[in-house]
């Protein structure tokens, strides 16, 4: 209800409420466009959300294949959301005057790309990512810098290249929920780490997580692995959310019951919002990161420094992944965090 102001519970026709053809908000969320964007959407007024939903539907209309919907999320949805919000007034005018179509949207959102006027979101993102990876594919820090600029400023490719080469950086879009990439600010508040972690640990699934047309992970490896002390915990899609309360309790014990802010941040670190470093580099290694990868299974290893009381989360690849990687985030007693650059250890033969 909060994200879909058009819902009328007195409406007698269920199709008008919940079927994709008739409801832009349902179309937006059912197709996965909400991933990574919910915090920003909750900041928007109902009227603004409706313009956002309409823009996404226009960019990637739902397609019926053999009588069933083929759910295709808008490619790099957080970048697209930032562009839509940056040019909100122009897009709202297009919607109000009946001129909201893909060609007009592309003129507003990506005017500097040499693409067909009605280019799809996939064509747009291929052009942007191709340029970024051609220049910075071997620098994880540069890739992360580019990702932050694209998802927080809604900049064009020309503006991005200028900023990456030392020029003026575009201003962040005010409506974007968080621009710091700090674990403690993932959900825009000082609370909620436990609920974020529990909500995301039940979703280690990647039906569209592919390389060369094939699934990257075998079904049995679609799970989160959490190592705390000498214990290893596995989280799978089939488990009930109640099964993970014990993991949250272990984290609270590791941090100490009095260090609530630290435990909150550590638990945020086990939510999908912390997966940015690996998601940014997947295309460099031939893995499609456009759909479903925010639920990418990872291996987490938690350890505590007895002298400082800080807790470190080591992120690494799940079993069976085609290459090895790791990065670390250290969380201080006050809940603030510091994250290292991701390191690709070695490619498997």
C-alpha angles and dihedrals in degrees: 000000000000092000096037110052093173094068112116111189089198091062109117098200109077091198091063089053106041113011117103096230092062105034125056093193093054089046090052098051102033089057093053099253092130094070108119092357105078095094091054094045091053089058092056127088116249090253092054092048091055091056090049092050091049092049093052092047090050093050094049113016117197113263126211115217117187090341095309130096117255101215108219118172119210107266114254091000096185091058091047091049090053091052092048092051093045090056096031098133093053092047093047088053091051090052094046093050096045094248098113105128134133095261093054092043092053090051089057101037104036109014094154099060120103095224137121111286092248096042114161123242088254092056090047094050092044088056094048097042092043090057094044095048093044089059104031107017093123096048114077091187092054092047090052091047090052092047092052092049093049095047098042105036105030088224126174122247090256092053091046093053091048092051093046089053094055100274128128115304118229115247118259116257107256095222095057107109100225133004102175102077088219116147091226090061101044094111096030096248142075093248139051103070093128095051092046092052095045091048094052102038089068091062110064094143133121113179090164096038098118146151122194089356094302132104112263096215132040113240092252090058095055093105141100116245115207120188116193115172108314095338129094121204126191125206119197136180093249096058123098118246090243089068090070098056088089090059091052089050090052091052091051090050091048092052095038124252092259094056098076096155092052093049090048092054093045090053090049085056089063093054126091091255088075095058096085098108094060097037090056094060103038095098089055087064097045098262120132109237098177101096134030099351094115083078092053111149113242138180113242122193116188123198135168130221104223093202099052100021091231120144121218124205114203112201119201142157124292119246112284096021114147095237138023124243141156144181134171139222120196118202120202125214091263091056098253116135141209121199128199126217116272115258124205103213103192143328116247118232 
